[in-house]
């Protein structure tokens, strides 16, 4: 029994490590796709960009196959099948470009297949989640994808010339969003929200937001160097984060005093965020320690021949 327990724990650890490796590889593939799509976007008017297009879709296919194995490891068969099929379609796109070139007509066909896989992904999300929030968000995403996809059917020559640009921009945007989603998916927001409520961090952050907006209005009026309200917001962000880009400065005494107040408040908020991260780390560590202790207690009880309460109740 003890050997079975150890094997189960090792299998769980190996599955967890496999998931982390797949996420890291997926992030690397998405980063490569982002870089290649930007290079393709810069060379989109060059007729020699066929190699870039082909390599770009091969990298996207690698990202799809990694996502398929990741969903397969967590037991999500529907999304795993989708990503395997999406990988196959993306490989077909790459082979088509390598064989027939990267003309506007070929890229139109490739774009139609590419956007079709994106729409299928959103539809599967709606079927899988089955709630109003998911339906609204994914419905808006489907309408947006269809709006861009309709441009591929445009008969106007000007629209036809935009097809390569639209396709490269879409791949770049989706790769960037995918990287952001993977990065933030590793943060347990529910735990952070609990810590923020316990430490009154929400009130402090809201106060910081009010200060930034209010001071931005003042800076826009007092400082001639701020042409727009956005410039004032950018300056306040630089002050709060203590980055200090130096592209905007204030000259009046009132603005300098407000900058000092905003900077001090920003230091307090940075200290608060640091404490939140520390509390998050300690809470996760304590949770893991409790879980490991429970596993050891269960294993020792089974080794000593202890009968669970449920078994006694059934007998």
Phi and psi in degrees as GROMACS dihedral restraints (atoms count N, CA, C in turn):
[ dihedral_restraints ]
;  ai    aj    ak    al  type     phi  dphi    fc
    3     4     5     6     1   -65.0    20    10
    4     5     6     7     1   -39.9    20    10
    6     7     8     9     1   -63.9    20    10
    7     8     9    10     1   -39.1    20    10
    9    10    11    12     1   -63.8    20    10
   10    11    12    13     1   -40.0    20    10
   12    13    14    15     1   -64.2    20    10
   13    14    15    16     1   -43.3    20    10
   15    16    17    18     1   -63.9    20    10
   16    17    18    19     1   -40.7    20    10
   18    19    20    21     1   -62.8    20    10
   19    20    21    22     1   -40.6    20    10
   21    22    23    24     1   -64.7    20    10
   22    23    24    25     1   -42.6    20    10
   24    25    26    27     1   -64.4    20    10
   25    26    27    28     1   -43.7    20    10
   27    28    29    30     1   -61.9    20    10
   28    29    30    31     1   -39.9    20    10
   30    31    32    33     1   -64.7    20    10
   31    32    33    34     1   -40.4    20    10
   33    34    35    36     1   -64.6    20    10
   34    35    36    37     1   -42.6    20    10
   36    37    38    39     1   -63.3    20    10
   37    38    39    40     1   -42.7    20    10
   39    40    41    42     1   -65.6    20    10
   40    41    42    43     1   -38.0    20    10
   42    43    44    45     1   -65.7    20    10
   43    44    45    46     1   -39.7    20    10
   45    46    47    48     1   -63.9    20    10
   46    47    48    49     1   -44.2    20    10
   48    49    50    51     1   -64.4    20    10
   49    50    51    52     1   -37.9    20    10
   51    52    53    54     1   -63.7    20    10
   52    53    54    55     1   -41.2    20    10
   54    55    56    57     1   -63.0    20    10
   55    56    57    58     1   -39.9    20    10
   57    58    59    60     1   -66.2    20    10
   58    59    60    61     1   -41.1    20    10
   60    61    62    63     1   -64.2    20    10
   61    62    63    64     1   -41.7    20    10
   63    64    65    66     1   -63.3    20    10
   64    65    66    67     1   -39.1    20    10
   66    67    68    69     1   -65.6    20    10
   67    68    69    70     1   -42.2    20    10
   69    70    71    72     1   -63.3    20    10
   70    71    72    73     1   -43.5    20    10
   72    73    74    75     1   -65.8    20    10
   73    74    75    76     1   -38.9    20    10
   75    76    77    78     1   -63.8    20    10
   76    77    78    79     1   -40.5    20    10
   78    79    80    81     1   -63.1    20    10
   79    80    81    82     1   -42.2    20    10
   81    82    83    84     1   -64.0    20    10
   82    83    84    85     1   -41.8    20    10
   84    85    86    87     1   -65.6    20    10
   85    86    87    88     1   -39.2    20    10
   87    88    89    90     1   -67.2    20    10
   88    89    90    91     1   -36.4    20    10
   90    91    92    93     1   -64.8    20    10
   91    92    93    94     1   -42.2    20    10
   93    94    95    96     1   -63.9    20    10
   94    95    96    97     1   -39.4    20    10
   96    97    98    99     1   -64.6    20    10
   97    98    99   100     1   -37.9    20    10
   99   100   101   102     1   -63.8    20    10
  100   101   102   103     1   -44.8    20    10
  102   103   104   105     1   -63.9    20    10
  103   104   105   106     1   -45.5    20    10
  105   106   107   108     1   -66.1    20    10
  106   107   108   109     1   -39.2    20    10
  108   109   110   111     1   -65.4    20    10
  109   110   111   112     1   -37.1    20    10
  111   112   113   114     1   -67.7    20    10
  112   113   114   115     1   -39.9    20    10
  114   115   116   117     1   -65.8    20    10
  115   116   117   118     1   -39.1    20    10
  117   118   119   120     1   -66.0    20    10
  118   119   120   121     1   -38.6    20    10
  120   121   122   123     1   -63.5    20    10
  121   122   123   124     1   -36.4    20    10
  123   124   125   126     1   -71.2    20    10
  124   125   126   127     1   -31.0    20    10
  126   127   128   129     1  -106.9    20    10
  127   128   129   130     1    23.5    20    10
  129   130   131   132     1   -68.1    20    10
  130   131   132   133     1   -26.0    20    10
  132   133   134   135     1   -84.2    20    10
  133   134   135   136     1    -7.5    20    10
  135   136   137   138     1   -86.2    20    10
  136   137   138   139     1   128.4    20    10
  138   139   140   141     1   -74.3    20    10
  139   140   141   142     1    -7.6    20    10
  141   142   143   144     1   -92.9    20    10
  142   143   144   145     1    15.4    20    10
  144   145   146   147     1   -88.6    20    10
  145   146   147   148     1    13.5    20    10
  147   148   149   150     1   -59.9    20    10
  148   149   150   151     1   -43.3    20    10
  150   151   152   153     1   -60.8    20    10
  151   152   153   154     1   -40.4    20    10
  153   154   155   156     1   -63.2    20    10
  154   155   156   157     1   -43.7    20    10
  156   157   158   159     1   -61.4    20    10
  157   158   159   160     1   -45.7    20    10
  159   160   161   162     1   -63.0    20    10
  160   161   162   163     1   -46.0    20    10
  162   163   164   165     1   -64.8    20    10
  163   164   165   166     1   -37.9    20    10
  165   166   167   168     1   -58.2    20    10
  166   167   168   169     1   -48.0    20    10
  168   169   170   171     1   -72.3    20    10
  169   170   171   172     1   -27.0    20    10
  171   172   173   174     1   -66.7    20    10
  172   173   174   175     1   -39.9    20    10
  174   175   176   177     1   -65.8    20    10
  175   176   177   178     1   -40.4    20    10
  177   178   179   180     1   -61.8    20    10
  178   179   180   181     1   -37.7    20    10
  180   181   182   183     1   -64.0    20    10
  181   182   183   184     1   -38.3    20    10
  183   184   185   186     1   -61.8    20    10
  184   185   186   187     1   -43.0    20    10
  186   187   188   189     1   -62.1    20    10
  187   188   189   190     1   -38.9    20    10
  189   190   191   192     1   -65.4    20    10
  190   191   192   193     1   -42.6    20    10
  192   193   194   195     1   -69.3    20    10
  193   194   195   196     1   -34.2    20    10
  195   196   197   198     1   -65.9    20    10
  196   197   198   199     1   -41.8    20    10
  198   199   200   201     1   -63.5    20    10
  199   200   201   202     1   -36.3    20    10
  201   202   203   204     1   -63.2    20    10
  202   203   204   205     1   -46.0    20    10
  204   205   206   207     1   -66.5    20    10
  205   206   207   208     1   -33.3    20    10
  207   208   209   210     1   -65.5    20    10
  208   209   210   211     1   -46.4    20    10
  210   211   212   213     1   -68.0    20    10
  211   212   213   214     1   -31.3    20    10
  213   214   215   216     1   -67.2    20    10
  214   215   216   217     1   -36.5    20    10
  216   217   218   219     1   -67.4    20    10
  217   218   219   220     1   -27.8    20    10
  219   220   221   222     1   -95.2    20    10
  220   221   222   223     1     3.4    20    10
  222   223   224   225     1    84.7    20    10
  223   224   225   226     1    13.8    20    10
  225   226   227   228     1   -90.5    20    10
  226   227   228   229     1    91.1    20    10
  228   229   230   231     1   -69.4    20    10
  229   230   231   232     1   -38.1    20    10
  231   232   233   234     1   -61.9    20    10
  232   233   234   235     1   -49.7    20    10
  234   235   236   237     1   -70.8    20    10
  235   236   237   238     1   -30.8    20    10
  237   238   239   240     1   -64.6    20    10
  238   239   240   241     1   -44.7    20    10
  240   241   242   243     1   -63.1    20    10
  241   242   243   244     1   -40.4    20    10
  243   244   245   246     1   -60.7    20    10
  244   245   246   247     1   -46.9    20    10
  246   247   248   249     1   -69.8    20    10
  247   248   249   250     1   -31.9    20    10
  249   250   251   252     1   -63.6    20    10
  250   251   252   253     1   -44.4    20    10
  252   253   254   255     1   -66.0    20    10
  253   254   255   256     1   -40.0    20    10
  255   256   257   258     1   -64.0    20    10
  256   257   258   259     1   -37.8    20    10
  258   259   260   261     1   -62.4    20    10
  259   260   261   262     1   -42.7    20    10
  261   262   263   264     1   -62.9    20    10
  262   263   264   265     1   -42.6    20    10
  264   265   266   267     1   -64.9    20    10
  265   266   267   268     1   -39.1    20    10
  267   268   269   270     1   -67.1    20    10
  268   269   270   271     1   -37.9    20    10
  270   271   272   273     1   -64.1    20    10
  271   272   273   274     1   -41.2    20    10
  273   274   275   276     1   -60.0    20    10
  274   275   276   277     1   -40.8    20    10
  276   277   278   279     1   -59.5    20    10
  277   278   279   280     1   -45.7    20    10
  279   280   281   282     1   -63.9    20    10
  280   281   282   283     1   -44.5    20    10
  282   283   284   285     1   -63.8    20    10
  283   284   285   286     1   -40.4    20    10
  285   286   287   288     1   -60.5    20    10
  286   287   288   289     1   -42.0    20    10
  288   289   290   291     1   -67.0    20    10
  289   290   291   292     1   -42.0    20    10
  291   292   293   294     1   -63.4    20    10
  292   293   294   295     1   -35.6    20    10
  294   295   296   297     1   -82.9    20    10
  295   296   297   298     1   -47.5    20    10
  297   298   299   300     1  -102.7    20    10
  298   299   300   301     1    -1.9    20    10
  300   301   302   303     1    91.5    20    10
  301   302   303   304     1  -174.3    20    10
  303   304   305   306     1  -119.7    20    10
  304   305   306   307     1    47.1    20    10
  306   307   308   309     1   -71.0    20    10
  307   308   309   310     1   167.9    20    10
  309   310   311   312     1   -61.2    20    10
  310   311   312   313     1   -38.9    20    10
  312   313   314   315     1   -65.8    20    10
  313   314   315   316     1   -44.2    20    10
  315   316   317   318     1   -64.6    20    10
  316   317   318   319     1   -44.6    20    10
  318   319   320   321     1   -65.4    20    10
  319   320   321   322     1   -27.7    20    10
  321   322   323   324     1   -65.8    20    10
  322   323   324   325     1   -44.6    20    10
  324   325   326   327     1   -64.0    20    10
  325   326   327   328     1   -44.6    20    10
  327   328   329   330     1   -61.2    20    10
  328   329   330   331     1   -41.8    20    10
  330   331   332   333     1   -64.5    20    10
  331   332   333   334     1   -39.1    20    10
  333   334   335   336     1   -61.9    20    10
  334   335   336   337     1   -44.8    20    10
  336   337   338   339     1   -64.3    20    10
  337   338   339   340     1   -40.1    20    10
  339   340   341   342     1   -64.0    20    10
  340   341   342   343     1   -47.8    20    10
  342   343   344   345     1   -69.7    20    10
  343   344   345   346     1   -28.8    20    10
  345   346   347   348     1   -64.3    20    10
  346   347   348   349     1   -39.8    20    10
  348   349   350   351     1   -65.7    20    10
  349   350   351   352     1   -35.5    20    10
  351   352   353   354     1   -66.4    20    10
  352   353   354   355     1   -41.3    20    10
  354   355   356   357     1   -65.0    20    10
  355   356   357   358     1   -41.4    20    10
  357   358   359   360     1   -61.1    20    10
  358   359   360   361     1   -37.1    20    10
  360   361   362   363     1   -62.2    20    10
  361   362   363   364     1   -45.1    20    10
  363   364   365   366     1   -65.3    20    10
  364   365   366   367     1   -39.2    20    10
  366   367   368   369     1   -63.7    20    10
  367   368   369   370     1   -42.4    20    10
  369   370   371   372     1   -63.2    20    10
  370   371   372   373     1   -36.4    20    10
  372   373   374   375     1   -62.1    20    10
  373   374   375   376     1   -41.7    20    10
  375   376   377   378     1   -64.3    20    10
  376   377   378   379     1   -43.8    20    10
  378   379   380   381     1   -65.2    20    10
  379   380   381   382     1   -37.7    20    10
  381   382   383   384     1   -74.1    20    10
  382   383   384   385     1   -43.0    20    10
  384   385   386   387     1   -82.3    20    10
  385   386   387   388     1   -42.8    20    10
  387   388   389   390     1    55.6    20    10
  388   389   390   391     1    50.7    20    10
  390   391   392   393     1  -142.5    20    10
  391   392   393   394     1   164.3    20    10
  393   394   395   396     1   -64.2    20    10
  394   395   396   397     1   -42.1    20    10
  396   397   398   399     1   -61.3    20    10
  397   398   399   400     1   -46.9    20    10
  399   400   401   402     1   -64.8    20    10
  400   401   402   403     1   -38.4    20    10
  402   403   404   405     1   -63.1    20    10
  403   404   405   406     1   -42.2    20    10
  405   406   407   408     1   -67.6    20    10
  406   407   408   409     1   -48.6    20    10
  408   409   410   411     1   -63.2    20    10
  409   410   411   412     1   -49.0    20    10
  411   412   413   414     1   -71.0    20    10
  412   413   414   415     1   -30.3    20    10
  414   415   416   417     1   -64.2    20    10
  415   416   417   418     1   -43.0    20    10
  417   418   419   420     1   -63.0    20    10
  418   419   420   421     1   -40.3    20    10
  420   421   422   423     1   -62.7    20    10
  421   422   423   424     1   -40.5    20    10
  423   424   425   426     1   -63.7    20    10
  424   425   426   427     1   -43.4    20    10
  426   427   428   429     1   -62.9    20    10
  427   428   429   430     1   -39.3    20    10
  429   430   431   432     1   -65.1    20    10
  430   431   432   433     1   -44.1    20    10
  432   433   434   435     1   -63.5    20    10
  433   434   435   436     1   -41.0    20    10
  435   436   437   438     1   -65.7    20    10
  436   437   438   439     1   -35.6    20    10
  438   439   440   441     1   -61.9    20    10
  439   440   441   442     1   -46.2    20    10
  441   442   443   444     1   -70.1    20    10
  442   443   444   445     1   -34.5    20    10
  444   445   446   447     1   -67.5    20    10
  445   446   447   448     1   -31.3    20    10
  447   448   449   450     1   -61.7    20    10
  448   449   450   451     1   -29.9    20    10
  450   451   452   453     1   -62.7    20    10
  451   452   453   454     1   -24.1    20    10
  453   454   455   456     1   -70.4    20    10
  454   455   456   457     1   -20.8    20    10
  456   457   458   459     1   -95.5    20    10
  457   458   459   460     1     3.2    20    10
  459   460   461   462     1   -66.3    20    10
  460   461   462   463     1   136.6    20    10
  462   463   464   465     1   -90.3    20    10
  463   464   465   466     1   -11.0    20    10
  465   466   467   468     1   -69.3    20    10
  466   467   468   469     1   139.2    20    10
  468   469   470   471     1   -64.2    20    10
  469   470   471   472     1   -35.6    20    10
  471   472   473   474     1   -66.0    20    10
  472   473   474   475     1   -39.6    20    10
  474   475   476   477     1   -67.3    20    10
  475   476   477   478     1   -38.7    20    10
  477   478   479   480     1   -61.2    20    10
  478   479   480   481     1   -34.7    20    10
  480   481   482   483     1   -70.6    20    10
  481   482   483   484     1   -21.9    20    10
  483   484   485   486     1   -83.5    20    10
  484   485   486   487     1    -9.9    20    10
  486   487   488   489     1   -59.2    20    10
  487   488   489   490     1   -50.6    20    10
  489   490   491   492     1   -60.4    20    10
  490   491   492   493     1   -39.7    20    10
  492   493   494   495     1   -64.0    20    10
  493   494   495   496     1   -44.7    20    10
  495   496   497   498     1   -63.0    20    10
  496   497   498   499     1   -41.3    20    10
  498   499   500   501     1   -66.7    20    10
  499   500   501   502     1   -45.8    20    10
  501   502   503   504     1   -65.4    20    10
  502   503   504   505     1   -40.5    20    10
  504   505   506   507     1   -64.2    20    10
  505   506   507   508     1   -39.2    20    10
  507   508   509   510     1   -63.7    20    10
  508   509   510   511     1   -44.4    20    10
  510   511   512   513     1   -63.4    20    10
  511   512   513   514     1   -41.4    20    10
  513   514   515   516     1   -63.6    20    10
  514   515   516   517     1   -45.7    20    10
  516   517   518   519     1   -64.1    20    10
  517   518   519   520     1   -43.5    20    10
  519   520   521   522     1   -67.2    20    10
  520   521   522   523     1   -36.8    20    10
  522   523   524   525     1   -64.7    20    10
  523   524   525   526     1   -41.6    20    10
  525   526   527   528     1   -65.0    20    10
  526   527   528   529     1   -44.4    20    10
  528   529   530   531     1   -63.1    20    10
  529   530   531   532     1   -39.5    20    10
  531   532   533   534     1   -63.4    20    10
  532   533   534   535     1   -41.1    20    10
  534   535   536   537     1   -63.2    20    10
  535   536   537   538     1   -43.1    20    10
  537   538   539   540     1   -63.7    20    10
  538   539   540   541     1   -43.3    20    10
  540   541   542   543     1   -63.1    20    10
  541   542   543   544     1   -43.8    20    10
  543   544   545   546     1   -62.7    20    10
  544   545   546   547     1   -40.6    20    10
  546   547   548   549     1   -65.0    20    10
  547   548   549   550     1   -45.4    20    10
  549   550   551   552     1   -80.6    20    10
  550   551   552   553     1   -16.4    20    10
  552   553   554   555     1   -69.2    20    10
  553   554   555   556     1   -18.6    20    10
  555   556   557   558     1   -84.2    20    10
  556   557   558   559     1    -6.3    20    10
  558   559   560   561     1   -96.2    20    10
  559   560   561   562     1   125.0    20    10
  561   562   563   564     1   -82.5    20    10
  562   563   564   565     1    93.7    20    10
  564   565   566   567     1   -66.0    20    10
  565   566   567   568     1   -31.5    20    10
  567   568   569   570     1   -64.2    20    10
  568   569   570   571     1   -37.8    20    10
  570   571   572   573     1   -68.8    20    10
  571   572   573   574     1   -41.5    20    10
  573   574   575   576     1   -62.1    20    10
  574   575   576   577     1   -39.4    20    10
  576   577   578   579     1   -65.9    20    10
  577   578   579   580     1   -38.6    20    10
  579   580   581   582     1   -63.1    20    10
  580   581   582   583     1   -42.6    20    10
  582   583   584   585     1   -65.5    20    10
  583   584   585   586     1   -39.6    20    10
  585   586   587   588     1   -63.2    20    10
  586   587   588   589     1   -38.4    20    10
  588   589   590   591     1   -68.3    20    10
  589   590   591   592     1   -37.9    20    10
  591   592   593   594     1   -69.6    20    10
  592   593   594   595     1   -34.5    20    10
  594   595   596   597     1   -97.7    20    10
  595   596   597   598     1     7.8    20    10
  597   598   599   600     1    57.2    20    10
  598   599   600   601     1    31.5    20    10
  600   601   602   603     1   -70.1    20    10
  601   602   603   604     1   -30.6    20    10
  603   604   605   606     1   -61.7    20    10
  604   605   606   607     1   -42.6    20    10
  606   607   608   609     1   -64.4    20    10
  607   608   609   610     1   -39.6    20    10
  609   610   611   612     1   -68.3    20    10
  610   611   612   613     1   -42.0    20    10
  612   613   614   615     1   -65.2    20    10
  613   614   615   616     1   -37.8    20    10
  615   616   617   618     1   -66.1    20    10
  616   617   618   619     1   -38.6    20    10
  618   619   620   621     1   -63.4    20    10
  619   620   621   622     1   -37.9    20    10
  621   622   623   624     1   -64.2    20    10
  622   623   624   625     1   -41.6    20    10
  624   625   626   627     1   -62.1    20    10
  625   626   627   628     1   -42.3    20    10
  627   628   629   630     1   -62.6    20    10
  628   629   630   631     1   -42.3    20    10
  630   631   632   633     1   -61.9    20    10
  631   632   633   634     1   -43.3    20    10
  633   634   635   636     1   -61.9    20    10
  634   635   636   637     1   -46.6    20    10
  636   637   638   639     1   -66.1    20    10
  637   638   639   640     1   -45.8    20    10
  639   640   641   642     1   -65.1    20    10
  640   641   642   643     1   -45.5    20    10
  642   643   644   645     1   -67.3    20    10
  643   644   645   646     1   -30.2    20    10
  645   646   647   648     1   -64.0    20    10
  646   647   648   649     1   -39.9    20    10
  648   649   650   651     1   -61.7    20    10
  649   650   651   652     1   -41.1    20    10
  651   652   653   654     1   -66.4    20    10
  652   653   654   655     1   -45.5    20    10
  654   655   656   657     1   -62.4    20    10
  655   656   657   658     1   -36.7    20    10
  657   658   659   660     1   -63.5    20    10
  658   659   660   661     1   -34.1    20    10
  660   661   662   663     1   -81.5    20    10
  661   662   663   664     1   -41.6    20    10
  663   664   665   666     1   -84.3    20    10
  664   665   666   667     1   -30.0    20    10
  666   667   668   669     1  -103.0    20    10
  667   668   669   670     1   118.4    20    10
  669   670   671   672     1   -70.5    20    10
  670   671   672   673     1   -17.7    20    10
  672   673   674   675     1   -76.6    20    10
  673   674   675   676     1   -13.3    20    10
  675   676   677   678     1   -94.1    20    10
  676   677   678   679     1   105.8    20    10
  678   679   680   681     1   -77.5    20    10
  679   680   681   682     1   -33.1    20    10
  681   682   683   684     1  -130.7    20    10
  682   683   684   685     1   168.8    20    10
  684   685   686   687     1   -66.8    20    10
  685   686   687   688     1   -31.3    20    10
  687   688   689   690     1   -63.5    20    10
  688   689   690   691     1   -35.1    20    10
  690   691   692   693     1   -63.0    20    10
  691   692   693   694     1   -39.6    20    10
  693   694   695   696     1   -67.1    20    10
  694   695   696   697     1   -40.7    20    10
  696   697   698   699     1   -62.8    20    10
  697   698   699   700     1   -40.3    20    10
  699   700   701   702     1   -63.6    20    10
  700   701   702   703     1   -40.3    20    10
  702   703   704   705     1   -64.6    20    10
  703   704   705   706     1   -42.8    20    10
  705   706   707   708     1   -63.8    20    10
  706   707   708   709     1   -38.1    20    10
  708   709   710   711     1   -62.0    20    10
  709   710   711   712     1   -43.3    20    10
  711   712   713   714     1   -64.1    20    10
  712   713   714   715     1   -36.1    20    10
  714   715   716   717     1   -71.4    20    10
  715   716   717   718     1   -46.3    20    10
  717   718   719   720     1   -62.9    20    10
  718   719   720   721     1   -43.4    20    10
  720   721   722   723     1   -81.8    20    10
  721   722   723   724     1    -0.8    20    10
  723   724   725   726     1    56.9    20    10
  724   725   726   727     1    27.7    20    10
  726   727   728   729     1   -78.5    20    10
  727   728   729   730     1   -49.9    20    10
  729   730   731   732     1    65.9    20    10
  730   731   732   733     1    69.5    20    10
  732   733   734   735     1   -65.0    20    10
  733   734   735   736     1   -34.7    20    10
  735   736   737   738     1    88.7    20    10
  736   737   738   739     1     0.5    20    10
  738   739   740   741     1   -76.7    20    10
  739   740   741   742     1   -22.1    20    10
  741   742   743   744     1  -129.7    20    10
  742   743   744   745     1   139.6    20    10
  744   745   746   747     1  -135.9    20    10
  745   746   747   748     1   160.4    20    10
  747   748   749   750     1  -112.0    20    10
  748   749   750   751     1   150.2    20    10
  750   751   752   753     1  -119.8    20    10
  751   752   753   754     1   -29.1    20    10
  753   754   755   756     1   -76.3    20    10
  754   755   756   757     1   155.1    20    10
  756   757   758   759     1   -66.7    20    10
  757   758   759   760     1   -38.3    20    10
  759   760   761   762     1   -63.0    20    10
  760   761   762   763     1   -44.2    20    10
  762   763   764   765     1   -64.9    20    10
  763   764   765   766     1   -36.2    20    10
  765   766   767   768     1   -67.4    20    10
  766   767   768   769     1   -40.6    20    10
  768   769   770   771     1   -63.6    20    10
  769   770   771   772     1   -43.8    20    10
  771   772   773   774     1   -63.7    20    10
  772   773   774   775     1   -34.9    20    10
  774   775   776   777     1   -65.5    20    10
  775   776   777   778     1   -39.0    20    10
  777   778   779   780     1   -63.3    20    10
  778   779   780   781     1   -45.5    20    10
  780   781   782   783     1   -60.9    20    10
  781   782   783   784     1   -44.8    20    10
  783   784   785   786     1   -65.2    20    10
  784   785   786   787     1   -38.2    20    10
  786   787   788   789     1   -65.2    20    10
  787   788   789   790     1   -42.0    20    10
  789   790   791   792     1   -64.4    20    10
  790   791   792   793     1   -42.8    20    10
  792   793   794   795     1   -63.3    20    10
  793   794   795   796     1   -37.5    20    10
  795   796   797   798     1   -64.0    20    10
  796   797   798   799     1   -38.4    20    10
  798   799   800   801     1   -62.6    20    10
  799   800   801   802     1   -40.2    20    10
  801   802   803   804     1   -62.1    20    10
  802   803   804   805     1   -43.4    20    10
  804   805   806   807     1   -66.1    20    10
  805   806   807   808     1   -39.4    20    10
  807   808   809   810     1   -61.5    20    10
  808   809   810   811     1   -42.0    20    10
  810   811   812   813     1   -63.3    20    10
  811   812   813   814     1   -37.4    20    10
  813   814   815   816     1   -65.3    20    10
  814   815   816   817     1   -44.5    20    10
  816   817   818   819     1   -62.0    20    10
  817   818   819   820     1   -38.6    20    10
  819   820   821   822     1   -61.4    20    10
  820   821   822   823     1   -42.7    20    10
  822   823   824   825     1   -65.8    20    10
  823   824   825   826     1   -35.2    20    10
  825   826   827   828     1   -63.2    20    10
  826   827   828   829     1   -43.1    20    10
  828   829   830   831     1   -63.4    20    10
  829   830   831   832     1   -41.3    20    10
  831   832   833   834     1   -64.1    20    10
  832   833   834   835     1   -44.1    20    10
  834   835   836   837     1   -63.6    20    10
  835   836   837   838     1   -38.5    20    10
  837   838   839   840     1   -61.3    20    10
  838   839   840   841     1   -45.0    20    10
  840   841   842   843     1   -63.2    20    10
  841   842   843   844     1   -45.7    20    10
  843   844   845   846     1   -65.4    20    10
  844   845   846   847     1   -38.7    20    10
  846   847   848   849     1   -66.2    20    10
  847   848   849   850     1   -42.9    20    10
  849   850   851   852     1   -65.9    20    10
  850   851   852   853     1   -39.8    20    10
  852   853   854   855     1   -64.7    20    10
  853   854   855   856     1   -42.0    20    10
  855   856   857   858     1   -65.4    20    10
  856   857   858   859     1   -37.3    20    10
  858   859   860   861     1   -64.5    20    10
  859   860   861   862     1   -43.6    20    10
  861   862   863   864     1   -64.4    20    10
  862   863   864   865     1   -38.2    20    10
  864   865   866   867     1   -65.6    20    10
  865   866   867   868     1   -41.5    20    10
  867   868   869   870     1   -65.1    20    10
  868   869   870   871     1   -40.5    20    10
  870   871   872   873     1   -65.1    20    10
  871   872   873   874     1   -42.3    20    10
  873   874   875   876     1   -65.2    20    10
  874   875   876   877     1   -38.4    20    10
  876   877   878   879     1   -65.0    20    10
  877   878   879   880     1   -38.7    20    10
  879   880   881   882     1   -65.6    20    10
  880   881   882   883     1   -38.8    20    10
  882   883   884   885     1   -65.0    20    10
  883   884   885   886     1   -42.1    20    10
  885   886   887   888     1   -64.6    20    10
  886   887   888   889     1   -39.7    20    10
  888   889   890   891     1   -65.9    20    10
  889   890   891   892     1   -39.9    20    10
  891   892   893   894     1   -65.2    20    10
  892   893   894   895     1   -42.5    20    10
  894   895   896   897     1   -64.2    20    10
  895   896   897   898     1   -42.0    20    10
  897   898   899   900     1   -67.7    20    10
  898   899   900   901     1   -35.4    20    10
  900   901   902   903     1   -66.1    20    10
  901   902   903   904     1   -41.1    20    10
  903   904   905   906     1   -68.7    20    10
  904   905   906   907     1   -34.0    20    10
  906   907   908   909     1   -67.0    20    10
  907   908   909   910     1   -35.8    20    10
  909   910   911   912     1   -83.5    20    10
  910   911   912   913     1     0.0    20    10
  912   913   914   915     1    83.4    20    10
  913   914   915   916     1    19.1    20    10
  915   916   917   918     1   -70.9    20    10
  916   917   918   919     1   141.0    20    10
  918   919   920   921     1  -100.2    20    10
  919   920   921   922     1   129.1    20    10
  921   922   923   924     1   -61.6    20    10
  922   923   924   925     1   157.0    20    10
  924   925   926   927     1   -61.5    20    10
  925   926   927   928     1   -36.5    20    10
  927   928   929   930     1   -64.2    20    10
  928   929   930   931     1   -38.5    20    10
  930   931   932   933     1   -64.9    20    10
  931   932   933   934     1   -41.4    20    10
  933   934   935   936     1   -62.4    20    10
  934   935   936   937     1   -39.5    20    10
  936   937   938   939     1   -66.4    20    10
  937   938   939   940     1   -40.4    20    10
  939   940   941   942     1   -66.2    20    10
  940   941   942   943     1   -39.0    20    10
